[in-house]
Amino acid sequence: MTDRPATSTDADVLERLLSDRWSCRGYTDRQVSRDVLDRLLIMAGSTPSWCNTQPWEVHVTTGEATARLRDAMAADDRFGPDIDFPASYEGVYAERRRESGWQLYEAVGVEKGDRAGSAAQTMRNFEFFGAPHVAVVTAPSSLGTYGLVDCGLYVQSFLLAAQALGLGACAQAALAMRSAFLRDFFDIPDDRWVVCGISFGHPDPEHPTASYRTTRVPLTESVTVHS
């Protein structure tokens, strides 16, 4: 802990990490070294939480464990999340979701109406987009919404730490659809929810999905300042 004030350099670094970070969907097969992995996890573990409960428990795969997870998941047909997904996306939320989806499809050459192509792209979620590592984030069901909020903060810290360390990462709600499988694979207790997965590793800058970035709404659409 330090009492020094934040400098413009601190703000510039954070702004750059936030603006440069993207959901990486293409990786090399190079493993993240253990010292870098530990540093990433220590940085993510600095996340603030409600009453300092630090409710996240995370399962991380390295080496052959990722391949075993991928193969076992492909052989298991159970689907269903611990936490209900949105029943629908409406209004601006549907528009933003649609824009992001078409950016991805255009990058990988999936044309409108190509249902087989879009389905194949969806299934890449369960191949971790070729990432050599996966982190599965869980929360205690007893903490309800606040435990989930804290885990959301953890995911953001993880993503920014990965970016700072020169890694790529993609948070995946899709993996929470395989909660029963993941609970069995990692021996996750019944009193914990599977929140999401994060695929990560060294990014492949030549992968087609690295060619675009999603947009952000202006402050006038998301913030009201009262004075």
Sequence and secondary structure as in RCSB ss.txt:
>XXXX:A:sequence
MTDRPATSTDADVLERLLSDRWSCRGYTDRQVSRDVLDRLLIMAGSTPSWCNTQPWEVHVTTGEATARLRDAMAA
DDRFGPDIDFPASYEGVYAERRRESGWQLYEAVGVEKGDRAGSAAQTMRNFEFFGAPHVAVVTAPSSLGTYGLVD
CGLYVQSFLLAAQALGLGACAQAALAMRSAFLRDFFDIPDDRWVVCGISFGHPDPEHPTASYRTTRVPLTESVTV
HS
>XXXX:A:secstr
       HHHHHHHHHHHHH  B   B S    HHHHHHHHHHHTT   GGG    EEEEE THHHHHHHHHHHT
    B SS   S   HHHHHHHHHHHHHHHHHHT  TT HHHHHHHHHGGGGGGG SEEEEEEEEGGGHHHHHHH
HHHHHHHHHHHHHHTT EEEEEGGGGGBHHHHHHHHT  TTEEEEEEEEEESB TTSGGGG       GGGT   
  
